[in-house]
Amino acid sequence: MKDNRLTKIVSFLKEIEGFKTIYRRILLDKRRNESDAEHTWHLCMFGLLLNKELDLNLDLSKVFKLALLHDLPELYAGDTYAFDDEGKKTKAEREEKAAKELFGILPEDLGEELYKLFREYEECKSPEAKFVKAIDKIQPILSNVCTNGLTWKENKTTKETVSNYGVEYIQVDTKLKEMHKNLLKEAEIMDLFYS
């Protein structure tokens, strides 16, 4: 019985190895795009470093779990660029189907646990989910500041579009709002937006 359980866990771990090769639209430099795995790592670093700075009283373990799982269904569903209006129409349905299929590889109890965490993130059901959703919107802005706006310029993304993206999630904490505002100001000073 336990061997079968371990076999399923190992099968899942083998399957998610491919997560390292799911690429986002965000450019790291002119040679390659950021992978979902790199994005996920960066969100975990945001959580680790910001946890005590915010007034949210977060369970850091839960933050890590949500960050690690939030994009995992993209292994099957693919990444949808934040400003791809056509792709966003089917995103939720594709990711829901992918989550059920992917987490179904695991032993039932573990698969259900991960699926519930994925749904918690999607539905912003907890302070931790709201925080991870907020940093998921801020992280690409920071990445674009670090790459001189490569992604925004290549995709003709304006300041207005970036400023409005996910702003409702960032309202969860005043320091996150300040971080968002400061990154946008830095991007504007550096002339990183498409105009």
Legacy VTK file of the C-alpha trace (Angstrom):
# vtk DataFile Version 3.0
C-alpha trace
ASCII
DATASET POLYDATA
POINTS 195 float
0.000 0.000 0.000
2.689 2.503 1.017
4.829 1.528 -1.973
1.941 2.358 -4.327
1.557 5.731 -2.593
5.249 6.491 -2.952
5.148 5.395 -6.599
2.347 7.902 -7.270
4.287 10.691 -5.544
7.406 9.897 -7.569
5.308 9.814 -10.767
3.977 13.275 -9.921
7.480 14.590 -9.206
8.655 13.238 -12.560
5.675 14.828 -14.294
6.261 18.276 -12.828
9.886 18.201 -13.957
8.438 19.645 -17.160
7.330 22.763 -15.253
10.880 24.050 -15.673
10.286 24.253 -19.425
6.973 26.137 -19.408
7.980 29.612 -20.499
6.193 32.849 -19.737
6.051 35.912 -21.951
8.361 37.741 -19.523
11.835 38.144 -21.005
14.850 37.677 -18.754
17.099 39.062 -21.452
17.090 39.128 -25.242
17.945 35.428 -25.385
15.242 33.755 -23.318
11.994 33.970 -21.427
11.397 33.369 -17.746
10.157 29.864 -16.920
7.197 29.190 -14.660
9.624 27.548 -12.224
11.758 30.714 -12.046
8.650 32.845 -11.554
7.480 30.527 -8.762
10.892 30.693 -7.049
10.776 34.486 -7.220
7.313 34.571 -5.606
8.613 32.377 -2.777
11.462 34.856 -2.272
8.929 37.722 -2.185
7.035 35.810 0.510
10.125 35.040 2.553
11.397 38.614 2.464
8.107 40.513 2.784
6.314 38.321 5.312
7.487 40.207 8.412
7.357 43.606 6.700
3.611 43.534 6.104
0.713 43.790 8.527
-0.964 40.628 7.265
-0.021 37.992 9.888
0.593 35.358 7.231
1.335 31.659 7.593
4.583 31.523 5.604
4.288 27.778 5.030
0.911 28.339 3.385
2.313 31.226 1.328
4.995 28.880 -0.005
2.458 26.147 -0.792
0.191 28.552 -2.674
3.103 30.102 -4.562
4.459 26.676 -5.512
1.063 25.501 -6.773
-0.504 28.612 -8.301
0.861 28.096 -11.843
1.513 24.342 -11.739
-1.539 23.509 -13.923
0.164 25.508 -16.686
2.235 22.368 -17.180
-0.770 21.105 -19.169
-2.704 24.326 -19.846
0.253 26.473 -20.942
0.972 30.004 -19.779
-1.477 32.740 -20.707
0.113 36.160 -21.121
-1.435 38.672 -18.719
-2.523 40.945 -21.560
-3.773 38.242 -23.941
-7.500 38.989 -23.951
-8.297 36.065 -26.248
-6.305 33.550 -24.180
-7.855 34.773 -20.922
-11.316 33.751 -22.184
-10.442 30.048 -21.803
-7.715 30.291 -19.141
-9.835 29.354 -16.108
-11.412 26.370 -17.853
-8.074 25.108 -19.216
-6.312 25.476 -15.871
-9.165 23.863 -13.925
-9.096 20.810 -16.194
-5.293 20.693 -15.998
-5.303 20.955 -12.183
-7.676 18.010 -11.829
-5.648 15.907 -14.245
-2.265 16.814 -12.761
-3.201 16.485 -9.090
-5.032 13.260 -9.970
-1.628 11.607 -10.418
-1.056 11.817 -6.661
-2.547 9.625 -3.932
-6.146 10.777 -3.508
-5.734 12.623 -0.184
-2.632 14.480 -1.340
-4.143 15.294 -4.724
-7.253 16.694 -3.040
-5.119 18.779 -0.672
-3.146 20.335 -3.536
-6.285 20.888 -5.597
-7.960 22.678 -2.653
-4.904 24.906 -2.257
-4.977 25.686 -5.985
-8.688 26.626 -5.714
-7.968 28.703 -2.606
-5.439 30.726 -4.598
-7.737 31.098 -7.601
-10.643 32.244 -5.425
-8.513 34.400 -3.069
-10.085 32.639 -0.089
-7.446 33.451 2.553
-5.046 36.252 3.495
-2.211 34.075 2.149
-3.989 33.573 -1.193
-4.649 37.312 -1.469
-0.991 38.029 -0.744
0.293 35.513 -3.307
-2.161 36.891 -5.886
-0.839 40.404 -5.165
2.840 39.502 -5.499
2.012 37.527 -8.643
0.931 40.860 -10.147
3.919 42.836 -8.789
6.693 40.371 -9.713
6.439 40.881 -13.504
6.701 44.641 -12.994
9.903 44.168 -11.001
11.219 41.810 -13.695
10.505 44.371 -16.397
12.289 47.066 -14.401
15.299 44.732 -14.134
15.288 44.030 -17.900
14.739 47.613 -19.059
11.158 46.909 -20.084
12.037 44.281 -22.699
8.695 42.479 -22.424
6.609 45.644 -22.372
8.369 47.110 -25.380
8.245 43.875 -27.385
4.525 43.457 -26.654
3.665 47.163 -27.008
2.412 47.384 -23.427
1.546 50.876 -22.214
1.916 52.404 -18.768
-1.859 52.519 -18.389
-2.201 48.806 -19.141
0.503 47.825 -16.640
-0.742 50.258 -13.971
-4.258 48.829 -14.087
-3.305 45.154 -14.257
-4.252 43.309 -11.067
-4.486 46.539 -9.090
-7.524 45.210 -7.186
-5.363 42.440 -5.674
-2.559 44.771 -4.609
-4.937 46.665 -2.294
-4.471 43.910 0.312
-1.670 45.820 2.094
-0.446 49.437 2.131
3.207 48.428 1.769
2.396 46.295 -1.287
0.544 49.278 -2.756
3.611 51.416 -2.058
5.919 48.837 -3.667
3.653 48.699 -6.729
3.532 52.494 -6.987
7.316 52.832 -6.580
8.072 50.201 -9.232
5.717 51.903 -11.687
7.349 55.259 -10.944
10.810 53.742 -11.467
9.656 52.226 -14.760
8.288 55.577 -15.881
11.513 57.422 -14.975
13.477 54.788 -16.907
11.066 55.181 -19.861
10.313 51.448 -19.966
6.729 51.520 -21.214
5.684 51.317 -24.825
4.460 54.677 -26.084
LINES 1 196
195 0 1 2 3 4 5 6 7 8 9 10 11 12 13 14 15 16 17 18 19 20 21 22 23 24 25 26 27 28 29 30 31 32 33 34 35 36 37 38 39 40 41 42 43 44 45 46 47 48 49 50 51 52 53 54 55 56 57 58 59 60 61 62 63 64 65 66 67 68 69 70 71 72 73 74 75 76 77 78 79 80 81 82 83 84 85 86 87 88 89 90 91 92 93 94 95 96 97 98 99 100 101 102 103 104 105 106 107 108 109 110 111 112 113 114 115 116 117 118 119 120 121 122 123 124 125 126 127 128 129 130 131 132 133 134 135 136 137 138 139 140 141 142 143 144 145 146 147 148 149 150 151 152 153 154 155 156 157 158 159 160 161 162 163 164 165 166 167 168 169 170 171 172 173 174 175 176 177 178 179 180 181 182 183 184 185 186 187 188 189 190 191 192 193 194
